[in-house]
Amino acid sequence: MGRNDPEVASLREQLAELQAELEGLQAQAADAEARAAHHRQEAARAQERLREVEGALAETQALLAQREGELAAARSEVEALRARLREAAQRYREARLAASPEVPQELVSGETLEEIDRQFEQAQRIVSSLRQRLEEEAQARRFPVGSPPRRPPDLSGLSSLEKIRQGLQHR
């Protein structure tokens, strides 16, 4: 047994080393298993969070689609209101011009109520200025006070043919 003793001792040493190595490997396996369990939990939480985010995204996309529909409807309504405003402004322009026939239509071409009012006031000032100038010119052509009234020309000395020509010229 003498030879066996060193072999047995060597085998015991190897066995102890292998047991230590096995225990180390078992510890590493337990650690890896714990880490894997932790990662599985993390993955499950991430999956749950992903489902929550996807749900929120779907809600947000539905809300966005709804808002886009509302925006399109609002834009359509704004366009319709603008068209009605243009029509109302045109009717307002026509009514103002009909109420003041002395104002030329060409002087009032605005498309908004403010433009129409501003241009109409300018046109009225122009018409008033022209009217005043015409009245001043008419006053300048009048005869002075005390002058004899105007009479038609004396046609008694003309022949019948000359009187007819004279009458046709004044038509």
C-alpha positions as CSV (number, residue, x, y, z in Angstrom):
1,M,0.0,0.0,0.0
2,G,2.9,2.2,0.0
3,R,2.6,3.1,-3.5
4,N,-1.0,3.5,-3.2
5,D,-0.7,6.0,-0.6
6,P,0.9,8.7,-2.7
7,E,-1.5,7.9,-5.5
8,V,-4.4,8.1,-3.2
9,A,-3.1,11.3,-1.8
10,S,-2.7,12.6,-5.3
11,L,-6.1,11.5,-6.2
12,R,-7.5,13.1,-3.1
13,E,-5.8,16.3,-4.0
14,Q,-7.2,16.1,-7.5
15,L,-10.6,15.3,-6.1
16,A,-10.4,18.3,-3.8
17,E,-9.3,20.5,-6.6
18,L,-12.1,19.2,-8.8
19,Q,-14.6,19.6,-6.0
20,A,-13.4,23.2,-5.5
21,E,-13.6,23.7,-9.3
22,L,-17.1,22.2,-9.3
23,E,-18.2,24.4,-6.5
24,G,-16.8,27.4,-8.4
25,L,-18.6,26.3,-11.5
26,Q,-21.8,25.7,-9.5
27,A,-21.4,29.2,-8.0
28,Q,-20.8,30.7,-11.5
29,A,-23.8,28.7,-12.8
30,A,-26.0,30.0,-9.9
31,D,-24.8,33.5,-10.6
32,A,-25.4,33.2,-14.3
33,E,-28.9,31.7,-13.6
34,A,-29.6,34.6,-11.2
35,R,-28.4,37.1,-13.9
36,A,-30.5,35.3,-16.5
37,A,-33.6,35.5,-14.2
38,H,-32.9,39.2,-13.6
39,H,-32.6,39.7,-17.4
40,R,-35.8,37.8,-18.0
41,Q,-37.5,40.1,-15.4
42,E,-36.0,43.1,-17.1
43,A,-37.1,41.8,-20.5
44,A,-40.6,41.2,-19.2
45,R,-40.7,44.7,-17.8
46,A,-39.4,46.1,-21.1
47,Q,-42.0,44.1,-23.0
48,E,-44.7,45.5,-20.7
49,R,-43.3,49.0,-21.1
50,L,-43.2,48.4,-24.9
51,R,-46.9,47.4,-24.9
52,E,-47.7,50.5,-22.8
53,V,-45.8,52.8,-25.2
54,E,-47.3,51.1,-28.3
55,G,-50.8,51.6,-26.7
56,A,-50.0,55.3,-26.0
57,L,-48.6,55.6,-29.6
58,A,-51.8,54.1,-31.0
59,E,-53.9,56.5,-28.9
60,T,-51.7,59.4,-29.9
61,Q,-52.0,58.4,-33.6
62,A,-55.8,58.2,-33.3
63,L,-55.9,61.6,-31.6
64,L,-53.6,63.0,-34.3
65,A,-55.9,61.6,-37.0
66,Q,-58.9,63.1,-35.2
67,R,-57.2,66.5,-34.9
68,E,-56.1,66.4,-38.6
69,G,-59.8,65.8,-39.5
70,E,-60.8,68.6,-37.3
71,L,-58.1,70.8,-38.8
72,A,-59.3,70.0,-42.3
73,A,-62.9,70.8,-41.3
74,A,-61.8,74.0,-39.7
75,R,-59.8,75.0,-42.8
76,S,-62.8,74.2,-45.0
77,E,-65.0,76.3,-42.8
78,V,-62.5,79.2,-42.8
79,E,-62.4,79.1,-46.7
80,A,-66.3,79.1,-46.7
81,L,-66.3,82.0,-44.3
82,R,-63.7,83.9,-46.4
83,A,-65.9,83.4,-49.5
84,R,-69.0,84.6,-47.6
85,L,-67.0,87.6,-46.3
86,R,-65.9,88.5,-49.8
87,E,-69.5,88.3,-51.0
88,A,-70.7,90.4,-48.1
89,A,-68.0,93.0,-48.8
90,Q,-69.0,93.0,-52.5
91,R,-72.7,93.5,-51.6
92,Y,-71.6,96.3,-49.1
93,R,-69.6,98.0,-51.8
94,E,-72.6,97.8,-54.2
95,A,-75.0,99.2,-51.5
96,R,-72.7,102.1,-50.7
97,L,-72.3,102.9,-54.4
98,A,-76.0,102.7,-55.0
99,A,-76.6,105.0,-52.1
100,S,-74.2,107.6,-53.6
101,P,-74.6,107.4,-57.4
102,E,-72.3,110.4,-57.8
103,V,-69.3,108.3,-56.7
104,P,-67.8,106.5,-59.7
105,Q,-67.6,102.7,-59.2
106,E,-64.0,102.6,-60.6
107,L,-62.8,104.6,-57.5
108,V,-64.0,101.9,-55.1
109,S,-62.4,98.6,-55.9
110,G,-61.5,97.3,-52.4
111,E,-62.2,93.7,-51.3
112,T,-62.4,94.1,-47.6
113,L,-64.8,96.3,-45.6
114,E,-61.9,98.5,-44.4
115,E,-60.6,99.0,-48.0
116,I,-64.1,99.8,-49.3
117,D,-64.7,102.3,-46.5
118,R,-61.3,104.0,-47.1
119,Q,-61.7,104.1,-50.9
120,F,-65.3,105.3,-50.6
121,E,-64.2,108.2,-48.3
122,Q,-61.5,109.1,-50.8
123,A,-63.9,109.0,-53.7
124,Q,-66.4,111.2,-51.8
125,R,-63.6,113.7,-51.2
126,I,-62.7,113.7,-54.9
127,V,-66.4,114.1,-56.0
128,S,-66.9,116.9,-53.4
129,S,-63.7,118.6,-54.7
130,L,-64.9,118.3,-58.3
131,R,-68.4,119.5,-57.5
132,Q,-66.9,122.5,-55.7
133,R,-64.6,123.3,-58.6
134,L,-67.5,123.1,-61.1
135,E,-69.7,125.4,-58.9
136,E,-66.8,127.9,-58.8
137,E,-66.5,127.8,-62.5
138,A,-70.2,128.2,-62.9
139,Q,-70.1,131.2,-60.6
140,A,-67.3,132.7,-62.6
141,R,-69.4,132.5,-65.8
142,R,-72.5,134.2,-64.4
143,F,-73.3,137.7,-65.4
144,P,-72.8,140.5,-62.9
145,V,-75.7,141.8,-60.9
146,G,-77.8,144.4,-62.8
147,S,-76.9,143.2,-66.3
148,P,-79.8,142.7,-68.7
149,P,-81.2,139.1,-68.9
150,R,-80.1,137.0,-71.8
151,R,-82.5,136.9,-74.7
152,P,-82.6,134.5,-77.6
153,P,-81.0,135.9,-80.8
154,D,-83.2,138.1,-83.0
155,L,-84.1,135.9,-86.0
156,S,-86.7,138.3,-87.5
157,G,-84.3,139.5,-90.2
158,L,-83.5,135.9,-91.4
159,S,-85.2,134.1,-94.2
160,S,-87.3,130.9,-93.6
161,L,-84.5,128.7,-94.8
162,E,-81.9,130.3,-92.6
163,K,-84.3,130.0,-89.6
164,I,-84.6,126.3,-90.3
165,R,-80.8,125.8,-90.5
166,Q,-80.4,127.8,-87.3
167,G,-83.0,125.6,-85.5
168,L,-81.3,122.4,-86.7
169,Q,-77.9,123.5,-85.6
170,H,-79.1,124.0,-82.0
171,R,-80.4,120.5,-81.6
